[in-house]
Amino acid sequence: MKKHHQDIRDLIYVHLNQSDQYVMSYGIEFGEFAAAFSGSLNHLLLLKHRFDDADFNMHTLLEYCPEDRINKLAQEDVYSYGNFCWIDFIEEEVLNELSGQELAELLFLGHQKQHLKLPFYNKLGNRFVYLAHDDGWYNKIYYRSFKDFFHLLSEVIASKLGELKLEKSLLGIRKKRAYPPVNKEILLSLTPLIKEGICISLRDADHQRSKIDIPIWVIGDFANMDDMVEEYEQTILKPYAKITFDKKTKEWKLNVL
């Protein structure tokens, strides 16, 4: 049933777990994550990966990606790594201060993709813990601040729309259209639904002359993304809402149906 990762680009599933501070997602890849936080990501301690240009930390016996190589990592076919897990940190010295207990918690995170205790370490100053299997297919990301999640979602919807709707120029060359990020207020207002689990479907977007409507379905809480995709494909109910881009005003609106 599992499709190649080309198929996951036009459907986004997000389910927010507020008490444990993570979001389960499908359809958002590391390259898009890195682009959304371009210039503001710190070094990444790699818990599971296959990146061959990483540095080695002797204290943890783990490899890490320095921030100046994150763009290089983002260019990789991370999906093909299978498991791809990391936690960000401020500077290499702090890795040398990690206790055996903290290291055990980090190894457990990378291995089980769940936490023993909430994985925010003052020593590391981490904003994220990124736990993926077949990156973009199954992603579980812990956020110190959910502001970062809403920033990511607003950027990703706009960039995916630009990629899907490549316009032909006069010379017949397809060029990406740039859309402004979706207003955070719109996405914040969807928080109660995101806590239930929603699909934002760019593949079902309705492109009209004056506007683009992107439908949103509430489909529930899934840990298995095969089941989620199946549920989405069997959903014939009308969407709960639409995010609409007005081509004239270049603004986004939310329409609850």
N, C-alpha and C positions, 0 to 999 in steps of 0.2 A: 504493500500500500504506500510505503514512504516514497515521496516523489523527490526528484532531483531539486537542488536548492534554487534552480531558476524559477520553479513554480511558486516559491514562497514569497516572492517579492511584492506581489500585488494584493496580499491579504495580511492584515495586522490583527493579532489577537493579544489583548492585554488583560491581566487579572491582578489586581492590587491587593496585597495582604498588609493591612495597616499595622496590626500589632507586631508582626515579625519583620516589618520594614522591607519587604521585597515585592517585586513585580514579576510574574510569570509572563513570558511573551513568546510569540511566534511571528516571524516575518520581519524582525528587526535584526540586522546583521552587525557584526563588530565594525565593519568598515563605515556603516552609517552612524554607529555609536561614536566612533573616533572622530568622524567629521562634525558631529553635533557638539562635541567638547573640544574641538580643535584648539590647540594652544593652552588648554587649561587642565589637561590630564597630567598627573604626576607619573613617576616610574611605576611599572607593573611587576609585581612579584608573581611569577608564572607557576601556578600550582599543577596545571595539566596543559601541555602544549606540544607543538612540534616545530617551534620557531628556531631556526638554526643560527640566528645572529644575536643570541641572548648572552648576557654576562652571568658569571657564576658568583654566588655569595657563599663563602666558606662556612659561616656560622650556621646558616639554615640548610646548607647543601642543596639550595634551590637556585634556579636560574631566574633572571629578571630582565625585563626590557626597559632600558633607559628611556626617558621621555623623548630624547631626540631620535629614537628609532621606532616610535609608535606608528608614524606614518608608513614606515616600511612594513611593519607587522600588519597594518590595516590593508596593505596591498596584497597580502598573502591570501591563498584560498583556505581561510581558517575553517570553513565548513569541512574540508577534507581531513582536518586534524582529528575528527571524532570528538573527544573531550577537549574543551578549551576553558580553563578556569584561571582567574587571577584576582589579586587584591592590590589596590594601588597604595603607594607609600611615598613619603616626602623625600627622604634621602637615604643613601645606602647605610649610613651609620646606624640608623634606627633598627635595621634588620639584625644587627649584632647585639641589640638589647633584648631581643625576643626571648622569653623564657621557654623552657621545655613544654610547659603546659600550653602556652600560646601557639607554639609551633605545632603541637599535637592537634589543637583546634583547627589550625589552618589546613593541615593535611587531611583532617576529617572532612572539612568543607569541600576540598578539591575531589575527594574520593566519593563522598556520599551526596554531594550537592545539597547538604543541609547543615544547619549550624548546631553546635552544642550550646553556645551562648551567642547572643546577638553579636555579629562579627564586625564591630566598630572598635578600633584600637586607637587609644589616644597616642600611643607611641608612634604608630604608623601614620596617623592623621588621615586614614582612608575615607574617601567619599563613597566608594563602591566595593562590592564583591560581585564579580561577574562569573557565573557558572553556566556553561553551555555544553550541550551535546548536539553535534551536527549544527554548528552555529547558525542561528536564524530559525532553526526548527524548534529547538527547546532551549530557551534562555531563562535563567532565574537570576535576577540582579537585585542585590541589596542596595538600598539608597540611604545614606545618612540623612539626606533631605529629599523629600519627594518633589521639591522644586526642580531638581535635576531630571527627574522622570518626566515631568510635564514639559520641560525644555526639550528633551529628547523627542518626545512624541510630536510636539509642534513642528520641529525641524524635519522629522522623518516623513510625516504625511506630505509636507510640501515638496521634499526632494523626490519622493517616490512618484508623485503626480507629475513632476517635471520629466522624470525618466520614462514614464509610461506614455506620455502624450508628446512624443517627439514630433516636432513640426518640420515640414519640409520648407527649406528656404527657396528662393528663386532659382538657385542652381541645382535644386533637387537634393541638397545635402541635409540630412536630418540633424536638427539641432535641439538641444535641451531647452525647454522653457523654464524660466525661473519663477517660482511662486513664493510669495512671502510666507513665513512660518504662520501656522494657525495661532490665533490669539490664545494666550494661556487661560484667559477667563473662560473661554468656551470649553476648553478641555477640563479645567477645574470644576466647571458646573456638571461635568459628566462623572465626577468622582464616585457618587453612589452606584452608578452603573458599572464603572470600571472595577469596583469592589465585587461585583457579581460576575464579571467576565464579559468583555465585549469583542466583537469582530468589527473592524473598520475595513470595508471592502473597496479597494481601488479598482478591482477587476469589475465590480458592478457599478462603477461611477457613471453617471449620466452626463455626457458632455453636450451641452446645448450652446447656442450662439452667444447667449449673454451670461451663462453661468455653468458651473460644474457642481453636481450634487453627489456627495459621497455618502452612501448609506452605512448605518451602524445598527448591528443586531446585538441584543443581549442574549448570550448563549450559555453562560454559566461557568463553573469552576472546573478546569481540566488540568490534570498533570500529564496525561497522555495526549500528545498532539495529533496522533492518528485519529483518536476519538473526537477531538475538537474539530478537525477538518471534516470528518464524516458528519458530525452534527451540523456544521455550517452548510455542507453541501445538501443536506436533507431539509434545511430550514426553508420553508416556502412562505412563512408568515411575513407580513410587511415589516420593514425595518422599524426600529423604535424611533430613530431620528436620522437627520441628514446634516452633514456639515456642508455648507454651500459656499463656493467661491464666486463672488460677483466680479465678472471680468471687467466691468466698466469702472467700478469704484476700487477694484483690486483689494476688496475686503472679504473676510470670512464671516459667516453667520451660522448659527445653529437653529435648525428647525426640528422641534419635537413633533412627531406625527400623531 
